[in-house]
Amino acid sequence: MTAHPASQTLLRGYQVEAINRWTAAGRRGIWEMATGTGKTLTALEAVSPLVDTGCFVVVIVPGKDLVDQWSAAIKRHNRRATVVPCSSEFPSWRQRMARVLMQRHLRPDERRPTFLVATAATASSDDFRGVLAPVRSDDVVVVGDEVHRLGASSWRRAMDINAGAGRLGLSATPQRKWDEAGNRAIARYFGDTVFSYPLEQALTDGWLCPYEYHVLPVGLEPDERTAYLDLTTRISKLVATLANIYNLPPDSFGEIFRMAEAEGNNALEMLLFERADLIKGAVGKLAVVEHVAALPQVDKCLVYCNEEPQVDQALSVLRAKRRRAVGYTAGRLEGADRSIILREFSDGVYEFAVAIRCLDEGIDIPDCRQAVILASSKTEREWIQRRGRVLRLAPRKERAVIYDCIVVPSRLDEDGELMDRINAVEVAILEGEIARAREFAGASLNMPETIAKLEDLRCKVFEAAGLGMFAV
């Protein structure tokens, strides 16, 4: 199968299969495809026959960066297309949207190819759905990019759009953790997963860049350890209290969390966030930035941080090492041209881009060759998105390299040896870190030595806690 005539692009075999399965499912369904495997192009090819019959395509994305990216991709794919970006950055979107939708009064073969690219916040609004309402359902196609995000209670109203011609969801990780209501809402609207193309298969097939994965242990300072233990005690007491209130076993944490959330009680969530932020923001991680900045072969490198203060600290370290670095966060990009910054990063004007979350989902930076992970949650989706960011193919890019901070509950000496005794409760810090590390290591070029390093580190921590020897 070749591409739609307007695009002049050949499709890969798995992309053809994805389109065929979606079509066979009545143009309903979700594609679970690894980051970097061409979901955008494949989706545009899938909806092209519907566009040719006069359908209007609504593309819903999580944020403003993806509005720009999808708009550019659509114009590359079909130069005749009319694209209306719909977000708070485009105050006139209502008028433009209403104007292009007047084509509904024309015969389908007289309409111009039309795409409305909206943030989920805009697509959820009464204004957006009101302007779209006069269009016949059978003339509307919805594409939900990063479709898992639409399960959030604040954005589910976007899935009230009556799209009878087709509904396509895209995500590397469509399932929402601890949110069955959100998962059900997504499945009701888009249908089930009809095609899957995991990262491991994409690496084997040569459609993603092979990568090395290096873990760099980071020790906690005494005050950080004290704060962690205090928060853990408070969390344990609150879980026990809530278990008693809900008449649940104390170890049924997921159910306790869901019931508290359903009642609007966010005290447990806030404590968990505070404890996670402590690990993510460990001051020792700045030494990792300094280490990577000293490596002359490192450039076009993403640095993932937790919050703005850590971004400031990382930028200070990089600039002190005379490395060209730019902060890429929502606060810093207000009013800035994001596309210019990303292009300058790809062109080598900047050697490092220091980000929080706005580079997690969907943003294409194929020239990125390295990543430093200072902060990552226990959410598998975040691991997958961040790894995928650096694995996209690019000219003269033979492999990617990921440096990941692994927090241990002890100070470390110059040789990386643990200096402190460890409380058995603190072992959970490393367990959470290792879960992510094993996921990253599993498909890496240097998997055996990385797993061996993790095993050695885990054994040392268990010994320091007086728990004996345990394998990873």
C-alpha positions as CSV (number, residue, x, y, z in Angstrom):
1,M,0.0,0.0,0.0
2,T,1.3,3.4,-0.9
3,A,0.4,6.7,0.8
4,H,-2.5,9.0,-0.1
5,P,-1.7,10.8,-3.3
6,A,-1.4,14.2,-1.6
7,S,1.5,13.0,0.6
8,Q,3.8,11.1,-1.8
9,T,5.1,9.1,1.1
10,L,5.5,5.3,1.3
11,L,4.1,3.6,4.4
12,R,5.9,0.9,6.4
13,G,4.4,-2.5,6.7
14,Y,3.2,-2.1,10.3
15,Q,1.6,1.3,9.4
16,V,-0.4,-0.3,6.6
17,E,-1.5,-3.0,9.0
18,A,-2.6,-0.4,11.6
19,I,-4.8,1.3,9.0
20,N,-6.3,-1.9,7.8
21,R,-7.2,-3.0,11.3
22,W,-8.8,0.3,12.2
23,T,-10.8,0.3,9.0
24,A,-11.9,-3.3,9.6
25,A,-13.0,-2.4,13.0
26,G,-15.5,0.1,11.6
27,R,-13.1,3.0,11.9
28,R,-13.1,2.8,15.6
29,G,-10.2,1.9,17.8
30,I,-6.9,2.7,19.4
31,W,-3.3,2.3,18.2
32,E,-0.9,1.4,20.9
33,M,2.4,2.3,19.1
34,A,5.8,3.0,20.5
35,T,6.9,6.7,20.6
36,G,8.8,7.5,17.4
37,T,7.1,5.0,15.1
38,G,5.1,7.5,13.1
39,K,1.7,7.6,14.6
40,T,1.0,11.0,13.2
41,L,1.7,10.2,9.6
42,T,-0.1,6.9,9.9
43,A,-3.2,8.6,11.3
44,L,-3.2,11.2,8.5
45,E,-3.1,8.4,6.0
46,A,-5.9,6.6,7.8
47,V,-8.3,9.5,7.7
48,S,-7.3,10.7,4.1
49,P,-10.1,8.6,2.4
50,L,-12.6,10.2,4.7
51,V,-11.2,13.7,4.0
52,D,-11.6,13.0,0.3
53,T,-15.3,12.4,0.9
54,G,-15.7,15.8,2.6
55,C,-15.3,14.9,6.2
56,F,-13.9,17.4,8.7
57,V,-11.2,16.0,10.9
58,V,-10.9,17.1,14.6
59,V,-7.4,16.4,16.1
60,I,-7.3,16.6,19.9
61,V,-3.9,17.0,21.5
62,P,-2.8,17.5,25.1
63,G,-0.9,20.8,24.7
64,K,-0.1,23.8,22.6
65,D,3.2,22.4,21.3
66,L,1.4,19.6,19.7
67,V,-1.1,21.9,18.1
68,D,1.9,23.5,16.2
69,Q,3.4,20.1,15.4
70,W,0.2,18.5,14.1
71,S,-0.6,21.7,12.1
72,A,2.8,21.5,10.4
73,A,2.5,17.8,9.8
74,I,-0.9,18.1,8.1
75,K,0.3,20.8,5.8
76,R,3.3,18.6,4.8
77,H,1.0,15.7,4.2
78,N,-1.6,17.7,2.2
79,R,-0.7,21.1,0.9
80,R,-4.3,21.8,0.0
81,A,-5.5,21.3,3.6
82,T,-7.0,24.1,5.6
83,V,-5.8,23.8,9.2
84,V,-7.4,25.8,12.1
85,P,-5.3,25.7,15.3
86,C,-7.7,25.9,18.3
87,S,-6.2,27.0,21.6
88,S,-5.9,30.0,23.9
89,E,-2.8,31.1,21.8
90,F,-5.2,31.7,18.8
91,P,-7.9,34.1,20.1
92,S,-9.7,34.1,16.7
93,W,-10.1,30.3,16.5
94,R,-13.9,30.4,17.0
95,Q,-14.4,32.7,14.0
96,R,-12.0,30.8,11.8
97,M,-13.5,27.5,12.8
98,A,-17.1,28.7,12.1
99,R,-16.0,30.1,8.8
100,V,-14.4,26.9,7.5
101,L,-17.3,24.8,8.8
102,M,-19.6,26.7,6.5
103,Q,-18.4,24.3,3.8
104,R,-20.9,21.8,5.3
105,H,-23.4,23.6,3.0
106,L,-21.4,22.5,0.0
107,R,-21.4,19.1,-1.7
108,P,-18.8,16.8,-0.1
109,D,-16.7,16.8,-3.3
110,E,-16.6,20.7,-3.3
111,R,-15.2,21.0,0.3
112,R,-11.5,21.7,0.9
113,P,-9.7,19.3,3.2
114,T,-10.3,20.7,6.7
115,F,-8.6,19.9,10.0
116,L,-9.4,21.5,13.4
117,V,-6.4,20.9,15.7
118,A,-7.4,21.6,19.3
119,T,-6.0,21.3,22.7
120,A,-8.0,18.9,24.9
121,A,-8.9,21.9,27.1
122,T,-10.3,23.8,24.1
123,A,-12.1,20.7,22.7
124,S,-13.7,20.1,26.1
125,S,-15.2,23.6,26.1
126,D,-18.8,24.5,25.4
127,D,-17.6,27.0,22.8
128,F,-15.8,24.4,20.7
129,R,-18.5,21.8,20.8
130,G,-21.1,24.6,20.1
131,V,-19.4,25.7,16.9
132,L,-19.0,22.1,15.7
133,A,-22.6,21.1,16.6
134,P,-24.3,22.0,13.3
135,V,-22.1,19.7,11.4
136,R,-23.6,16.3,10.7
137,S,-22.1,13.5,12.8
138,D,-21.3,11.5,9.7
139,D,-19.1,14.3,8.5
140,V,-16.8,14.4,11.6
141,V,-13.7,12.3,12.3
142,V,-11.9,12.6,15.7
143,V,-8.2,11.7,16.2
144,G,-7.2,11.7,19.8
145,D,-3.4,12.0,20.2
146,E,-2.0,10.8,23.5
147,V,-5.5,9.5,24.0
148,H,-4.9,8.4,27.6
149,R,-4.9,12.1,28.6
150,L,-8.6,12.4,27.5
151,G,-9.6,10.1,30.4
152,A,-8.9,12.9,32.9
153,S,-12.2,14.1,34.4
154,S,-11.5,17.7,33.3
155,W,-11.1,16.7,29.6
156,R,-13.7,13.9,29.1
157,R,-16.2,16.3,27.7
158,A,-14.1,16.4,24.5
159,M,-15.4,12.9,24.0
160,D,-18.9,14.3,23.7
161,I,-18.1,15.3,20.2
162,N,-20.4,13.3,17.9
163,A,-18.0,11.8,15.4
164,G,-19.9,9.3,13.3
165,A,-17.3,9.0,10.4
166,G,-14.5,7.7,12.6
167,R,-12.7,7.8,15.9
168,L,-9.0,7.0,16.3
169,G,-7.0,7.1,19.5
170,L,-3.2,7.2,19.5
171,S,-0.9,6.4,22.4
172,A,2.2,4.4,23.4
173,T,0.5,3.7,26.7
174,P,-3.3,4.0,26.5
175,Q,-4.2,2.6,29.9
176,R,-4.6,5.1,32.8
177,K,-3.2,3.8,36.1
178,W,-5.7,3.7,39.0
179,D,-8.4,5.3,36.8
180,E,-10.9,2.7,35.7
181,A,-13.5,5.4,35.1
182,G,-11.1,7.2,32.7
183,N,-10.3,4.0,30.9
184,R,-13.9,3.1,30.5
185,A,-14.7,6.5,29.1
186,I,-11.9,6.2,26.5
187,A,-13.0,2.7,25.5
188,R,-16.7,3.8,25.2
189,Y,-15.7,6.6,22.8
190,F,-12.8,5.2,20.8
191,G,-13.2,1.5,21.2
192,D,-10.6,-1.1,22.0
193,T,-6.9,-1.3,21.0
194,V,-7.0,-2.6,17.4
195,F,-3.2,-2.5,16.8
196,S,-0.1,-2.7,18.9
197,Y,3.5,-2.0,17.9
198,P,5.8,-2.1,21.0
199,L,9.2,-0.5,21.4
200,E,11.0,-3.8,21.4
201,Q,9.6,-4.7,18.0
202,A,10.4,-1.3,16.6
203,L,14.0,-1.6,17.7
204,T,14.2,-5.1,16.2
205,D,12.7,-3.9,13.0
206,G,15.2,-1.0,12.8
207,W,12.6,1.8,13.1
208,L,14.0,3.2,16.3
209,C,17.6,4.0,17.2
210,P,19.5,1.5,19.3
211,Y,20.5,2.9,22.7
212,E,22.9,2.6,25.6
213,Y,21.5,3.0,29.1
214,H,23.8,4.0,32.0
215,V,22.6,4.2,35.6
216,L,24.4,6.7,37.9
217,P,23.8,6.2,41.7
218,V,22.9,9.4,43.7
219,G,23.0,9.4,47.5
220,L,20.5,11.1,49.7
221,E,21.8,13.7,52.2
222,P,20.9,13.1,55.9
223,D,18.2,15.9,55.9
224,E,16.6,14.4,52.8
225,R,16.5,10.9,54.5
226,T,15.0,12.4,57.6
227,A,12.3,14.1,55.6
228,Y,11.6,10.9,53.6
229,L,11.1,8.9,56.8
230,D,8.8,11.5,58.3
231,L,6.7,11.6,55.2
232,T,6.6,7.7,55.1
233,T,5.4,7.6,58.7
234,R,2.6,10.2,57.9
235,I,1.6,8.3,54.8
236,S,1.4,5.0,56.7
237,K,-0.8,6.5,59.5
238,L,-3.1,8.1,57.0
239,V,-3.5,4.8,55.0
240,A,-4.3,3.0,58.2
241,T,-6.9,5.6,59.1
242,L,-8.5,5.6,55.7
243,A,-8.5,1.7,55.6
244,N,-10.5,1.8,58.9
245,I,-12.9,4.4,57.5
246,Y,-13.5,2.5,54.3
247,N,-13.5,-0.9,56.0
248,L,-10.6,-2.2,53.8
249,P,-7.5,-4.1,54.5
250,P,-4.5,-1.7,55.1
251,D,-2.6,-3.3,52.3
252,S,-5.3,-2.6,49.6
253,F,-3.5,0.7,48.8
254,G,-5.0,1.1,45.3
255,E,-8.5,0.8,46.4
256,I,-7.9,3.1,49.4
257,F,-6.4,5.7,47.1
258,R,-9.3,5.5,44.6
259,M,-12.0,5.8,47.3
260,A,-10.2,8.8,48.9
261,E,-9.9,10.4,45.4
262,A,-13.6,9.8,44.7
263,E,-14.6,11.6,47.9
264,G,-12.4,14.6,47.0
265,N,-9.9,13.7,49.9
266,N,-6.5,14.5,48.4
267,A,-4.5,14.4,51.6
268,L,-2.9,11.1,50.7
269,E,-2.2,12.1,47.2
270,M,-0.5,15.3,48.4
271,L,1.8,13.4,50.8
272,L,2.7,10.9,48.1
273,F,3.6,13.8,45.7
274,E,5.6,15.5,48.4
275,R,7.6,12.3,49.1
276,A,8.1,11.7,45.4
277,D,9.3,15.3,44.9
278,L,11.9,14.8,47.6
279,I,13.4,11.9,45.7
280,K,13.1,13.6,42.3
281,G,14.8,16.8,43.6
282,A,17.7,15.2,45.5
283,V,20.5,17.7,45.5
284,G,23.1,15.0,44.6
285,K,21.6,14.8,41.1
286,L,23.4,18.0,40.2
287,A,26.7,16.1,40.3
288,V,25.3,13.9,37.5
289,V,24.7,17.0,35.4
290,E,28.2,18.1,36.1
291,H,29.6,14.7,35.1
292,V,27.6,14.5,31.8
293,A,28.5,18.2,31.0
294,A,32.2,17.2,31.2
295,L,31.8,14.6,28.5
296,P,32.9,16.2,25.3
297,Q,30.9,13.8,23.1
298,V,27.6,14.8,24.6
299,D,25.5,17.3,22.7
300,K,21.9,17.6,21.6
301,C,21.1,16.3,25.0
302,L,17.7,16.6,26.9
303,V,17.8,17.0,30.6
304,Y,14.5,16.0,32.4
305,C,14.0,17.8,35.7
306,N,11.3,17.8,38.4
307,E,10.4,21.5,38.9
308,E,11.6,25.0,38.0
309,P,14.2,25.3,40.8
310,Q,15.9,22.1,39.6
311,V,15.8,23.5,36.0
312,D,17.6,26.7,37.3
313,Q,20.2,24.6,39.1
314,A,20.9,22.4,36.1
315,L,21.2,25.4,33.8
316,S,23.7,27.0,36.3
317,V,25.8,23.8,36.3
318,L,25.8,23.5,32.5
319,R,26.6,27.1,31.9
320,A,29.4,27.0,34.5
321,K,30.9,24.2,32.4
322,R,30.6,26.5,29.4
323,R,27.9,24.4,27.8
324,R,25.2,26.1,25.7
325,A,21.9,25.3,27.4
326,V,18.3,26.5,27.2
327,G,15.4,26.0,29.5
328,Y,12.3,24.5,27.8
329,T,9.5,24.7,30.3
330,A,5.9,26.1,30.1
331,G,6.8,29.1,32.3
332,R,9.8,30.0,30.2
333,L,8.0,29.5,26.9
334,E,5.2,31.9,27.5
335,G,5.0,34.1,24.4
336,A,8.1,32.5,22.9
337,D,8.3,30.7,19.6
338,R,8.7,27.1,20.7
339,S,9.4,25.9,17.2
340,I,12.4,28.3,16.8
341,I,13.9,27.0,20.1
342,L,13.5,23.4,19.1
343,R,15.0,24.1,15.7
344,E,18.0,25.9,17.3
345,F,18.5,22.9,19.5
346,S,18.4,20.5,16.5
347,D,20.8,22.8,14.6
348,G,23.3,22.8,17.5
349,V,22.9,26.4,18.7
350,Y,22.1,24.8,22.1
351,E,23.9,21.6,23.3
352,F,21.4,21.0,26.1
353,A,17.6,21.5,26.5
354,V,16.5,21.4,30.1
355,A,12.8,20.5,30.4
356,I,10.2,19.5,33.0
357,R,7.2,17.8,31.3
358,C,6.4,19.7,28.1
359,L,8.8,17.5,26.1
360,D,7.3,14.2,27.4
361,E,4.5,13.6,24.9
362,G,4.6,13.6,21.2
363,I,7.1,16.4,20.5
364,D,9.4,15.4,17.7
365,I,13.1,16.1,18.3
366,P,14.8,13.4,16.2
367,D,18.3,15.0,16.4
368,C,18.4,14.5,20.1
369,R,21.2,12.0,20.8
370,Q,21.4,11.9,24.6
371,A,19.1,12.3,27.6
372,V,19.8,12.8,31.3
373,I,16.9,11.8,33.6
374,L,17.2,13.7,36.9
375,A,13.6,13.2,37.8
376,S,11.1,10.5,36.8
377,S,8.0,9.2,38.4
378,K,6.9,5.6,39.1
379,T,4.5,5.9,36.2
380,E,5.4,3.6,33.4
381,R,3.9,6.0,30.8
382,E,6.5,8.7,31.7
383,W,9.4,6.3,31.4
384,I,8.2,5.2,27.9
385,Q,7.6,8.7,26.7
386,R,10.9,10.0,27.8
387,R,12.9,7.0,26.4
388,G,11.0,7.3,23.1
389,R,11.9,11.0,22.8
390,V,15.6,10.1,22.3
391,L,15.1,7.0,20.1
392,R,13.8,8.6,17.0
393,L,15.9,8.0,13.8
394,A,17.9,10.8,12.3
395,P,20.8,11.1,9.8
396,R,24.2,10.1,11.2
397,K,22.6,9.0,14.4
398,E,23.8,5.5,15.0
399,R,22.9,5.2,18.7
400,A,21.4,7.1,21.5
401,V,22.6,7.3,25.1
402,I,20.4,7.7,28.3
403,Y,21.9,8.6,31.6
404,D,19.6,7.9,34.6
405,C,19.9,8.9,38.2
406,I,19.2,6.1,40.6
407,V,18.6,7.3,44.2
408,V,20.0,5.3,47.1
409,P,19.1,6.1,50.8
410,S,22.6,6.8,51.9
411,R,25.5,9.2,51.3
412,L,28.0,7.8,48.8
413,D,31.8,8.2,48.9
414,E,34.0,9.0,45.9
415,D,34.0,5.3,44.9
416,G,30.2,5.1,45.0
417,E,30.2,3.0,48.2
418,L,27.4,3.5,50.8
419,M,28.5,5.4,53.9
420,D,25.5,5.0,56.2
421,R,23.4,2.4,57.8
422,I,19.9,2.2,56.2
423,N,16.5,1.9,57.8
424,A,14.6,-1.1,56.4
425,V,11.8,1.3,55.4
426,E,14.2,3.3,53.2
427,V,14.8,0.2,51.0
428,A,11.5,1.2,49.2
429,I,13.4,4.2,47.7
430,L,15.7,1.9,45.7
431,E,13.0,-0.6,44.8
432,G,11.0,2.2,43.1
433,E,14.1,3.4,41.3
434,I,15.1,-0.1,40.1
435,A,11.6,-0.8,38.7
436,R,12.1,2.1,36.2
437,A,15.8,1.2,35.6
438,R,15.0,-2.4,34.7
439,E,12.4,-1.2,32.2
440,F,14.9,1.1,30.5
441,A,17.7,-1.5,30.6
442,G,15.7,-4.3,29.1
443,A,16.0,-3.2,25.5
444,S,19.3,-1.4,25.7
445,L,22.5,-2.4,23.9
446,N,24.4,-2.8,27.3
447,M,21.6,-4.6,29.1
448,P,23.8,-7.3,30.8
449,E,26.2,-4.9,32.5
450,T,23.4,-2.5,33.5
451,I,21.4,-5.3,35.1
452,A,24.6,-6.5,36.9
453,K,25.2,-3.0,38.2
454,L,21.6,-2.7,39.5
455,E,21.9,-6.1,41.2
456,D,25.2,-5.1,42.9
457,L,23.6,-1.8,44.0
458,R,20.5,-3.5,45.4
459,C,22.6,-6.1,47.3
460,K,24.6,-3.3,48.9
461,V,21.5,-1.5,50.0
462,F,19.9,-4.6,51.5
463,E,23.1,-5.4,53.3
464,A,23.3,-1.9,54.7
465,A,19.7,-2.3,55.9
466,G,20.6,-5.6,57.6
467,L,18.2,-7.6,55.3
468,G,20.8,-9.9,53.8
469,M,21.5,-10.6,50.1
470,F,18.8,-10.3,47.6
471,A,19.0,-10.6,43.8
472,V,17.3,-8.1,41.5
